[in-house]
């Protein structure tokens, strides 16, 4: 066991995962697990020698716990899924501090995640504060998501090995030829050397297994022969750009055609090796089999679609039931004996309906209140019956409109909410509000109108909509607002400037020397520079200002509410140039240096510029700054001197 723990810790150290920053690849999985299993806590837990450390966590503030109190270490030791329905009833965990105290674990389900060599590194786990039974389809979802985490770890392990091979010096390559051959043949990903015309020069066993051909069969084909027709043009276009040196390498997801005819999804990374004279020599292709991931994504999408269909079917079924109930209540008045039996039947259905059911008379007082209404809104049926509905569930700001609408319908028979699906806020007994969807039907009764309402809690639907909207406006690498978010905020900022009379400025930033780091040290180092630069610029601006990443190494800063439209942009530009010139840590003692070129456009009250022209003007002045020597900021198009320039450690205007 001690040797296994030491080997696991050594492997984790090579992957640079322990005590590393949060990453969206893992956070997206824990967020999805928490939503699908409806648990407050979801974790990617890695087992170190004396602790468990959480690479990704949802619903938990701490980043690690000792192994002595860890649930996950039991799953890793057994190398099997662990499900604890009630920790208080399990002798292994009943006196565990995490059960007796925060976070008060009751339910736990964890599946081991493995490295490429099969060693269990940790778990993907879901934690609840109440006992529960895990269903078979929920356990399958946990397995599927754990598999995605495994593939990410294996991919990182393999990619790290491949990158080390590619970027080693010539001397190290000569000393490691035998090791390179073993890596080429036994790599967990497919590796191939490809001639400029598409013929295979050399392929490894993993690539052959991915597409089902033997090495000799594959050598008689070209990569064009096995590429799915729908993906071929995209691949060829990227190859042309690579040959023209427009890009240093490229990565894309595409499909190969397996020998037996079915498509296989792969993640392809291609770099070009050139001859001494610069002519193309051969391509290096790294091929990762992502068919399982695609299958899992498709299965999850199908599951979401199935759940949505079930919700729609249940909503339609409830709507139809409501209509049948209304007709049955009306017809039941014809016979007292039938009426009594039918009323009992209908009330049983209504009181046990999965949605809240409430009815009121034309005076606005509650006449029925089912069990789900008690659960959802907090009032007992005995407390609600006979009370004005607006005082129970209508927020105070909407009560007057509710009363007017009721009176208008009683006078005219016209109402916007009758026989419609309406989303609004409902008031709970404790004073909190929740979003609901309400469907109201009006029925004639012996003593006037009867209003029947089915109410559905749509909190999760609203939360998902907000989450999807936020994701669409966020840059996944830096966490900053993206181009779409900026293009939404900029017109709003111009409108505010017009109203307030205060100036605003747009700073268009392009990094100097970034491409050299990307080409020399790889995309991982380039990504680290972008993330660190974004963090540094965040310290140069106010919380009320906006920093956005447009694309690549282009950033935009939006300054609002400026008291001095000359000095305020200069001060911010000076800070940005200074932090850009500081060294960037790229790991393992490696540092990189870049600079920045900034173009500034200022909007003052009365200017005719719109938001598009402001952004275009700042972009043009950025190119002026780059052309005049970089490491400076330009604002006036007709000026002969930069607005701000960084000279060694001295900033001057």
C-alpha positions, -999 to 999 in steps of 0.1 A, spaced: 0 0 0 29 24 9 45 18 -25 12 24 -43 8 57 -25 43 68 -33 39 59 -70 5 77 -71 21 108 -55 50 107 -80 26 105 -110 5 133 -97 36 154 -93 46 148 -130 11 160 -141 14 193 -121 -21 188 -108 -17 191 -70 -21 226 -56 -28 239 -91 -54 266 -100 -89 257 -109 -95 246 -145 -127 249 -165 -123 214 -180 -128 199 -145 -151 226 -131 -176 220 -159 -178 183 -150 -184 189 -112 -210 216 -120 -228 192 -143 -226 163 -117 -241 186 -90 -270 196 -113 -277 161 -127 -276 143 -93 -291 173 -74 -264 174 -47 -249 204 -30 -213 192 -32 -194 176 -62 -156 171 -61 -126 158 -82 -105 145 -53 -68 135 -58 -52 113 -31 -17 125 -20 5 107 5 -12 122 36 -41 142 23 -68 144 -3 -67 176 -24 -97 188 -45 -87 197 -81 -123 209 -86 -150 216 -61 -186 227 -61 -203 237 -28 -172 233 -6 -149 261 7 -119 240 18 -94 227 -8 -81 196 11 -86 172 41 -64 147 59 -66 111 46 -77 100 80 -112 115 75 -114 109 37 -143 89 22 -125 89 -12 -95 70 1 -118 40 7 -129 40 -30 -93 44 -42 -80 16 -19 -107 -8 -32 -104 6 -67 -142 3 -70 -172 27 -68 -182 35 -32 -218 45 -24 -228 54 12 -265 60 15 -264 72 51 -230 78 67 -245 79 102 -255 42 98 -221 32 84 -196 21 111 -167 33 89 -179 69 89 -204 73 118 -179 92 140 -161 110 111 -157 147 118 -170 155 83 -202 137 93 -206 150 128 -197 186 117 -194 207 86 -201 198 58 -224 173 76 -220 145 50 -249 119 50 -248 107 14 -216 99 -6 -211 84 -40 -176 82 -55 -160 65 -86 -122 60 -89 -104 79 -117 -73 63 -131 -41 73 -149 -30 58 -182 -12 29 -164 -44 20 -146 -34 34 -112 -63 50 -92 -54 87 -86 -85 98 -68 -123 100 -73 -151 119 -89 -177 121 -60 -211 135 -52 -220 145 -16 -253 152 0 -264 164 34 -294 140 36 -296 102 32 -307 89 -2 -306 59 -25 -286 62 -57 -305 50 -87 -289 29 -115 -291 57 -141 -276 82 -116 -247 58 -109 -242 55 -147 -240 93 -151 -213 93 -123 -194 66 -141 -196 85 -175 -184 118 -160 -156 100 -141 -146 85 -175 -144 120 -190 -121 131 -161 -99 100 -166 -96 107 -204 -85 143 -195 -59 130 -171 -46 104 -196 -46 130 -224 -26 153 -202 -1 126 -193 3 115 -229 4 151 -242 31 160 -217 52 130 -229 47 140 -265 55 176 -259 87 167 -241 97 146 -271 89 173 -296 106 202 -277 138 184 -266 170 196 -280 188 178 -308 214 165 -283 187 150 -261 169 135 -291 202 118 -302 207 105 -267 171 93 -264 165 76 -298 157 43 -283 134 59 -257 117 79 -284 110 48 -304 94 31 -274 73 63 -267 63 64 -304 52 28 -305 36 25 -270 21 60 -266 -15 62 -254 -23 84 -284 -18 78 -321 14 94 -336 22 96 -373 47 112 -397 30 123 -429 44 133 -462 34 167 -477 12 149 -502 -7 130 -475 11 96 -476 20 80 -443 57 80 -436 55 63 -402 26 53 -379 25 38 -344 4 9 -332 -21 31 -313 -31 49 -346 -36 15 -363 -58 3 -334 -79 35 -335 -88 31 -372 -86 -7 -375 -59 -9 -402 -26 -28 -400 5 -8 -405 11 -22 -440 -25 -15 -450 -23 20 -438 10 27 -455 -8 21 -489 -33 49 -481 -32 87 -476 -48 106 -447 -72 120 -473 -84 84 -480 -95 78 -443 -108 113 -435 -146 118 -434 -156 137 -465 -174 163 -444 -142 171 -425 -116 169 -453 -118 205 -466 -113 220 -431 -83 198 -426 -68 207 -460 -74 244 -454 -55 243 -421 -26 224 -437 -23 251 -464 -22 278 -436 5 257 -418 26 254 -450 22 292 -456 34 297 -420 2 316 -411 0 293 -380 27 274 -361 4 243 -357 -32 235 -354 -57 213 -335 -91 202 -345 -117 175 -339 -126 155 -369 -136 120 -380 -116 92 -396 -134 64 -414 -127 31 -396 -117 1 -417 -151 -14 -412 -168 17 -424 -180 35 -392 -168 70 -383 -143 75 -354 -140 109 -337 -104 120 -330 -86 151 -317 -59 159 -342 -28 181 -335 -5 188 -365 29 205 -366 52 209 -397 89 199 -398 107 219 -425 140 212 -443 170 234 -439 159 255 -468 125 261 -453 106 236 -477 80 213 -460 97 181 -450 69 161 -431 40 166 -407 39 153 -372 3 143 -363 -9 135 -328 -42 116 -328 -63 111 -297 -93 88 -298 -123 109 -284 -151 86 -296 -160 76 -261 -161 112 -250 -184 120 -280 -206 90 -272 -208 102 -236 -217 138 -247 -243 124 -270 -257 102 -243 -259 131 -219 -276 153 -245 -301 125 -251 -307 122 -214 -313 160 -211 -337 158 -241 -355 128 -226 -359 147 -193 -372 177 -211 -397 155 -230 -408 140 -198 -414 175 -183 -434 185 -214 -454 153 -213 -461 158 -176 -471 194 -182 -494 185 -210 -508 157 -189 -515 180 -160 -530 206 -183 -553 180 -198 -561 167 -163 -570 202 -153 -594 206 -182 -610 172 -175 -614 182 -138 -631 214 -148 -655 196 -170 -661 169 -144 -669 195 -117 -694 212 -140 -711 179 -150 -711 166 -115 -738 191 -105 -764 170 -124 -764 142 -99 -757 144 -62 -747 108 -58 -722 109 -88 -710 143 -76 -700 130 -41 -680 101 -56 -664 123 -83 -655 151 -59 -637 126 -37 -618 112 -67 -609 147 -80 -598 159 -46 -575 129 -41 -558 136 -75 -555 174 -68 -541 169 -32 -515 145 -45 -506 163 -77 -469 169 -83 -476 207 -88 -492 231 -63 -530 234 -69 -549 264 -56 -584 275 -62 -602 307 -51 -636 322 -54 -645 355 -71 -638 373 -38 -601 363 -40 -603 339 -11 -587 304 -11 -611 275 -15 -586 247 -21 -548 242 -12 -532 208 -19 -502 191 -3 -477 204 -29 -489 240 -22 -481 233 15 -446 221 6 -439 249 -20 -454 279 -2 -451 270 35 -487 275 45 -507 246 59 -540 239 42 -560 247 73 -542 280 75 -548 290 39 -584 280 34 -606 312 35 -577 336 35 -572 363 7 -549 347 -18 -530 379 -25 -519 382 12 -505 346 11 -485 343 -21 -486 376 -41 -456 398 -35 -466 432 -20 -455 451 -52 -479 430 -73 -510 429 -50 -527 460 -64 -523 447 -99 -537 413 -89 -568 429 -74 -574 452 -104 -570 422 -128 -595 401 -108 -621 429 -108 -616 436 -145 -621 400 -154 -653 398 -133 -666 429 -151 -655 422 -187 -645 385 -188 -611 396 -202 -578 387 -185 -543 382 -199 -535 353 -175 -565 331 -179 -558 299 -199 -522 310 -204 -488 299 -190 -474 329 -171 -440 332 -153 -440 354 -122 -428 355 -86 -446 338 -57 -443 347 -20 -434 320 5 -445 321 42 -410 330 53 -410 361 31 -388 347 4 -398 347 -33 -395 320 -59 -400 320 -96 -431 300 -107 -451 291 -138 -488 295 -132 -517 282 -154 -552 296 -144 -586 283 -155 -619 302 -147 -650 280 -141 -686 291 -135 -699 280 -101 -731 281 -82 -719 311 -62 -700 329 -89 -667 323 -107 -642 297 -94 -605 301 -104 -583 270 -105 -545 274 -107 -516 249 -111 -483 263 -100 -449 249 -109 -416 259 -92 -392 269 -121 -362 278 -99 -339 252 -116 -350 262 -151 -342 299 -143 -309 289 -128 -300 269 -159 -310 297 -182 -288 322 -162 -259 297 -162 -261 292 -200 -263 330 -206 -233 336 -184 -213 309 -202 -221 324 -236 -206 358 -224 -174 345 -208 -140 337 -222 -132 301 -210 -94 307 -207 -92 339 -187 -127 341 -172 -131 376 -186 -161 389 -206 -157 379 -243 -162 398 -275 -200 392 -274 -202 406 -239 -181 436 -247 -202 444 -278 -233 443 -255 -217 465 -228 -201 492 -250 -233 507 -264 -248 507 -229 -217 526 -216 -219 552 -244 -256 557 -235 -246 563 -199 -219 587 -209 -244 607 -230 -268 609 -200 -242 617 -173 -219 640 -194 -189 621 -182 -163 608 -206 -154 572 -213 -123 556 -229 -117 525 -249 -81 510 -246 -74 484 -273 -44 463 -261 -23 439 -283 6 419 -267 41 424 -282 62 392 -285 34 368 -275 36 348 -308 73 341 -301 64 326 -267 36 305 -282 59 293 -310 89 286 -288 73 272 -256 39 260 -268 3 269 -263 3 259 -226 29 287 -219 10 311 -241 -22 304 -222 -4 310 -189 8 344 -202 -27 354 -212 -41 343 -178 -14 362 -159 -17 393 -181 -55 393 -175 -49 391 -137 -24 419 -138 -45 443 -158 -74 436 -134 -52 453 -107 -48 484 -129 -84 493 -132 -114 499 -110 -142 474 -103 -166 496 -122 -144 494 -153 -145 465 -178 -117 442 -190 -126 419 -219 -106 395 -241 -116 398 -278 -95 369 -293 -60 356 -292 -38 382 -275 -62 411 -280 -78 428 -249 -100 458 -244 -104 480 -213 -135 502 -210 -131 531 -186 -163 549 -175 -171 579 -154 -137 596 -160 -132 630 -143 -101 638 -165 -103 623 -201 -66 631 -206 -49 619 -174 -72 590 -165 -65 569 -197 -28 579 -194 -26 566 -158 -42 533 -167 -22 528 -199 10 535 -179 1 508 -154 -7 483 -181 25 489 -200 44 485 -167 28 452 -157 31 438 -192 69 445 -192 74 424 -160 86 388 -164 59 361 -167 64 328 -148 59 298 -171 67 270 -146 98 250 -139 119 281 -135 111 294 -170 102 330 -175 89 349 -206 89 386 -214 64 404 -236 52 440 -240 20 457 -250 8 482 -276 -22 503 -267 -46 524 -288 -70 548 -270 -102 563 -281 -121 587 -259 -158 595 -260 -169 629 -247 -204 643 -244 -215 656 -278 -192 634 -298 -208 617 -328 -189 584 -324 -209 553 -318 -196 522 -300 -185 505 -332 -165 536 -343 -149 539 -308 -137 503 -310 -124 507 -346 -106 540 -337 -89 524 -307 -79 494 -329 -63 517 -355 -44 537 -329 -31 504 -314 -16 495 -348 0 530 -348 15 523 -314 29 489 -328 42 506 -359 60 533 -340 80 509 -319 57 490 -295 56 494 -257 36 526 -260 0 540 -261 -14 563 -288 -45 584 -285 -43 614 -310 -42 603 -346 -24 635 -357 3 634 -329 40 628 -336 46 615 -301 30 586 -282 4 593 -255 23 571 -231 56 553 -236 75 528 -213 113 535 -214 131 508 -193 118 514 -157 108 550 -164 73 558 -177 69 591 -195 40 609 -212 
